């Protein structure tokens, strides 16, 4: 868990908060990080934790870097870059994928292990909404965004998120799955179903861009979710963020309503008008 606060925080108080939460919810290990006044305090079990769909903001940020550099446009249709998707899915735009308004389903049925199988299943998938009319959370959309990043950069998603995003921020990532279906060489904490019952991470390799990152709480308060990188991206994107014609920021469930110097964000439906960056 990650929290950002505006008042001074001491380690003893933070440890007390975390220990009380661990006991209350029967959680064997966790990490808590607070960032305020240019200082970060982190307590709890050291290591990297699978962050699941918090991976999506990082994939979204990769796409927005490509937009900022002129290699991609928010109104580009997927078929312009991924011809194997066919006309129905190929007409969806980058903006719609980023904001979960593409109408793609949350997940695909069946076993689609390879990228080729996955794209073929996408081509045949039925949309749950008409594109652009409403919010419908879609892991599939973010898998396609990660494939788009690979197509444009010539790197696989793991290389791109590391080289273009995390390494410049001083964040050393781990992944729950790596190319070839391998588990990350860098260790990370297992999930749990009750104390002492570890859960194996089983994300398919092809879906890495929608949920494969493992990070520490401190990584999250020094990542693109913080004000430093948000302000930089907003400046580079010159108001082209997908939530509206004004600046927004991606979250696991959509786009943030505003930038905040505290490093926190609130999600907003795609019809909401986000405030400008401070």
C-alpha positions as CSV (number, residue, x, y, z in Angstrom):
1,X,0.0,0.0,0.0
2,X,1.2,3.5,-0.7
3,X,0.2,6.8,0.9
4,X,1.3,10.4,0.4
5,X,0.6,12.9,3.1
6,X,1.3,16.6,3.6
7,X,2.3,16.6,7.3
8,X,5.6,15.4,8.8
9,X,5.7,11.6,9.3
10,X,7.9,9.7,11.7
11,X,8.9,6.1,11.2
12,X,7.6,4.9,14.6
13,X,4.1,6.2,13.9
14,X,4.1,4.7,10.4
15,X,5.1,1.3,11.7
16,X,2.3,1.4,14.2
17,X,-0.2,2.1,11.5
18,X,1.0,-0.7,9.3
19,X,1.3,-3.2,12.1
20,X,-2.3,-2.5,13.2
21,X,-3.6,-3.0,9.7
22,X,-1.6,-6.2,9.2
23,X,-3.1,-7.6,12.4
24,X,-6.7,-6.4,11.6
25,X,-6.7,-7.9,8.1
26,X,-4.5,-11.0,8.8
27,X,-1.9,-10.0,6.2
28,X,1.5,-11.7,6.6
29,X,3.5,-8.9,5.1
30,X,3.1,-5.5,3.5
31,X,4.9,-2.3,2.9
32,X,3.9,1.3,3.5
33,X,5.6,4.4,2.1
34,X,4.8,8.0,2.8
35,X,6.3,10.9,0.9
36,X,6.2,14.5,2.2
37,X,8.4,17.6,2.1
38,X,10.9,15.9,-0.3
39,X,11.4,13.0,2.2
40,X,10.2,9.4,1.8
41,X,9.7,7.1,4.8
42,X,9.1,3.4,4.1
43,X,8.3,0.7,6.6
44,X,7.4,-3.0,6.4
45,X,8.8,-6.1,4.7
46,X,11.4,-5.1,2.2
47,X,11.1,-6.2,-1.4
48,X,9.0,-6.0,-4.5
49,X,5.3,-6.7,-4.6
50,X,3.1,-7.7,-7.6
51,X,1.1,-4.6,-8.3
52,X,-1.4,-6.1,-10.8
53,X,-3.4,-3.5,-12.7
54,X,-1.2,-0.7,-11.4
55,X,1.0,-1.8,-14.3
56,X,-1.6,-0.2,-16.6
57,X,-0.6,3.4,-15.8
58,X,3.0,2.5,-16.8
59,X,1.9,1.1,-20.1
60,X,-0.3,4.2,-20.6
61,X,2.7,6.4,-19.9
62,X,4.7,4.6,-22.5
63,X,2.0,5.3,-25.0
64,X,1.9,8.9,-24.0
65,X,5.6,9.2,-24.4
66,X,5.2,8.0,-28.0
67,X,2.5,10.6,-28.5
68,X,4.7,13.3,-27.0
69,X,7.5,12.4,-29.4
70,X,5.2,12.3,-32.4
71,X,5.5,8.6,-33.1
72,X,1.9,8.0,-32.2
73,X,-1.3,10.0,-32.2
74,X,-4.3,9.6,-29.8
75,X,-6.6,9.5,-32.8
76,X,-4.6,6.8,-34.6
77,X,-6.7,3.7,-35.3
78,X,-5.2,0.4,-34.2
79,X,-5.4,-1.0,-37.7
80,X,-2.8,1.6,-38.8
81,X,-0.2,-0.2,-36.7
82,X,-1.6,-3.7,-36.1
83,X,-3.1,-4.8,-39.4
84,X,-3.9,-8.3,-38.1
85,X,-6.7,-7.1,-35.9
86,X,-9.3,-6.8,-38.7
87,X,-11.8,-4.0,-39.4
88,X,-13.9,-4.1,-36.2
89,X,-11.1,-3.9,-33.6
90,X,-8.8,-2.1,-36.0
91,X,-11.0,1.0,-36.1
92,X,-10.6,1.6,-32.4
93,X,-8.4,4.5,-31.4
94,X,-5.5,4.8,-29.0
95,X,-7.5,7.3,-27.0
96,X,-10.3,4.8,-26.5
97,X,-8.0,2.1,-25.3
98,X,-6.2,4.4,-22.9
99,X,-9.5,5.6,-21.3
100,X,-11.3,2.2,-21.3
101,X,-13.9,3.5,-23.7
102,X,-13.1,1.1,-26.6
103,X,-15.9,-1.3,-25.9
104,X,-13.5,-4.2,-25.7
105,X,-14.3,-6.9,-23.2
106,X,-12.6,-7.1,-19.8
107,X,-10.9,-10.4,-20.9
108,X,-10.9,-13.0,-23.7
109,X,-12.3,-16.4,-23.3
110,X,-10.2,-19.5,-24.1
111,X,-6.4,-20.0,-23.9
112,X,-4.6,-17.5,-26.0
113,X,-1.0,-18.1,-25.1
114,X,0.9,-16.6,-27.9
115,X,0.7,-13.1,-29.2
116,X,-0.6,-14.4,-32.5
117,X,-3.4,-16.3,-30.8
118,X,-4.3,-13.4,-28.7
119,X,-4.6,-11.0,-31.6
120,X,-6.7,-13.5,-33.5
121,X,-9.0,-13.8,-30.5
122,X,-9.2,-10.0,-30.4
123,X,-10.2,-9.8,-34.0
124,X,-13.1,-12.2,-33.3
125,X,-14.1,-10.6,-30.0
126,X,-17.6,-9.1,-29.6
127,X,-17.6,-5.5,-28.3
128,X,-19.6,-4.9,-25.1
129,X,-20.3,-1.3,-25.9
130,X,-20.3,0.9,-29.0
131,X,-16.8,2.5,-29.0
132,X,-16.6,5.9,-27.4
133,X,-19.9,6.0,-25.6
134,X,-19.0,4.8,-22.1
135,X,-16.5,3.4,-19.7
136,X,-15.9,-0.4,-19.6
137,X,-12.8,-1.7,-17.9
138,X,-10.7,-3.7,-20.3
139,X,-7.5,-5.7,-19.7
140,X,-7.6,-6.5,-23.4
141,X,-7.3,-2.9,-24.4
142,X,-4.0,-2.6,-22.4
143,X,-2.6,-5.8,-23.9
144,X,-3.2,-4.2,-27.3
145,X,-1.5,-0.9,-26.1
146,X,1.5,-2.9,-25.0
147,X,1.6,-4.6,-28.4
148,X,1.4,-1.1,-30.0
149,X,4.4,0.0,-27.9
150,X,6.3,-3.0,-29.1
151,X,5.4,-2.4,-32.8
152,X,6.5,1.3,-32.7
153,X,9.6,1.0,-30.5
154,X,11.0,-2.3,-31.8
155,X,11.5,-3.4,-28.2
156,X,9.4,-5.9,-26.3
157,X,7.2,-4.4,-23.6
158,X,9.6,-5.4,-20.8
159,X,12.5,-3.6,-22.5
160,X,10.4,-0.5,-23.2
161,X,9.0,0.0,-19.7
162,X,12.5,-0.5,-18.2
163,X,14.6,1.5,-20.7
164,X,12.1,4.4,-21.5
165,X,10.4,4.8,-18.2
166,X,11.7,3.1,-15.1
167,X,15.5,3.3,-15.5
168,X,15.4,7.1,-16.1
169,X,13.4,7.4,-12.8
170,X,15.9,5.2,-10.9
171,X,13.3,2.4,-10.4
172,X,14.6,-1.2,-10.7
173,X,11.6,-3.3,-11.7
174,X,10.7,-6.9,-11.2
175,X,8.1,-8.8,-13.2
176,X,5.8,-11.6,-12.3
177,X,6.4,-13.1,-15.8
178,X,9.1,-12.4,-18.3
179,X,9.6,-13.3,-22.0
180,X,9.5,-17.0,-22.6
181,X,7.1,-17.4,-19.7
182,X,9.9,-17.3,-17.2
183,X,9.4,-16.0,-13.7
184,X,11.4,-12.9,-12.9
185,X,15.0,-13.4,-11.9
186,X,14.5,-10.6,-9.4
187,X,12.5,-12.0,-6.5
188,X,9.2,-10.5,-5.4
189,X,6.7,-11.2,-2.7
190,X,4.1,-13.9,-3.4
191,X,0.4,-13.0,-3.0
192,X,-1.6,-14.7,-0.3
193,X,-5.0,-16.2,0.4
194,X,-4.9,-15.9,4.2
195,X,-1.8,-16.1,6.4
196,X,0.7,-18.6,5.2
197,X,-1.1,-19.6,2.0
198,X,1.0,-18.2,-0.9
199,X,-0.7,-17.8,-4.3
200,X,1.3,-18.4,-7.4
201,X,1.3,-15.6,-10.0
202,X,-0.1,-17.1,-13.2
203,X,-0.4,-14.1,-15.6
204,X,0.1,-15.2,-19.2
205,X,3.2,-13.7,-20.9
206,X,1.1,-12.0,-23.6
207,X,-0.8,-10.0,-20.9
208,X,2.3,-8.6,-19.2
209,X,1.5,-5.0,-20.2
210,X,-1.8,-5.2,-18.2
211,X,-0.4,-6.5,-15.0
212,X,3.1,-7.9,-14.7
213,X,5.0,-5.3,-12.7
214,X,6.3,-5.9,-9.2
215,X,7.4,-2.8,-7.4
216,X,8.0,-1.5,-3.9
217,X,5.8,1.0,-2.2
218,X,8.7,3.5,-2.4
219,X,9.0,2.8,-6.2
220,X,5.3,3.9,-6.5
221,X,5.9,7.3,-4.7
222,X,8.9,8.0,-6.9
223,X,7.3,6.7,-10.1
224,X,5.3,8.4,-12.9
225,X,2.4,8.6,-10.4
226,X,4.3,11.4,-8.6
227,X,4.0,15.1,-9.4
228,X,7.5,15.4,-10.9
229,X,6.9,13.1,-13.8
230,X,3.2,14.0,-14.2
231,X,4.0,17.7,-14.7
232,X,6.8,16.7,-17.1
233,X,4.4,14.5,-19.2
234,X,1.6,17.1,-19.1
235,X,4.1,19.7,-20.5
236,X,5.4,17.3,-23.2
237,X,1.9,16.2,-24.2
238,X,0.7,19.8,-24.5
239,X,-2.9,19.1,-23.4
240,X,-3.3,15.9,-25.6
241,X,-4.1,13.6,-22.6
242,X,-7.1,11.3,-23.5
243,X,-9.4,12.2,-20.6
244,X,-10.2,15.5,-22.3
245,X,-8.5,18.4,-24.1
246,X,-6.9,19.4,-20.8
247,X,-4.4,17.5,-18.7
248,X,-5.1,14.2,-17.0
249,X,-3.2,11.1,-15.8
250,X,-3.8,7.4,-16.2
251,X,-4.8,5.2,-13.3
252,X,-5.5,1.4,-13.2
253,X,-9.2,2.2,-13.7
254,X,-9.1,5.1,-16.1
255,X,-7.6,8.6,-16.0
256,X,-6.8,10.8,-13.0
257,X,-8.9,13.9,-12.6
258,X,-6.0,16.2,-11.8
259,X,-2.3,16.4,-11.0
260,X,-1.3,16.7,-7.4
261,X,2.0,17.6,-5.8
262,X,1.2,15.1,-3.0
263,X,1.5,12.2,-5.4
264,X,-2.1,11.0,-5.1
265,X,-4.8,10.9,-7.8
266,X,-8.5,10.4,-8.1
267,X,-10.1,8.6,-10.9
268,X,-12.8,10.2,-13.1
269,X,-15.2,8.8,-15.7
270,X,-14.2,9.7,-19.2
271,X,-16.9,12.3,-19.5
272,X,-15.5,14.3,-16.5
273,X,-13.5,17.4,-17.2
274,X,-10.2,17.2,-15.3
275,X,-8.6,20.2,-13.7
276,X,-5.4,21.6,-15.1
277,X,-2.0,20.7,-13.6
278,X,-0.9,22.8,-10.6
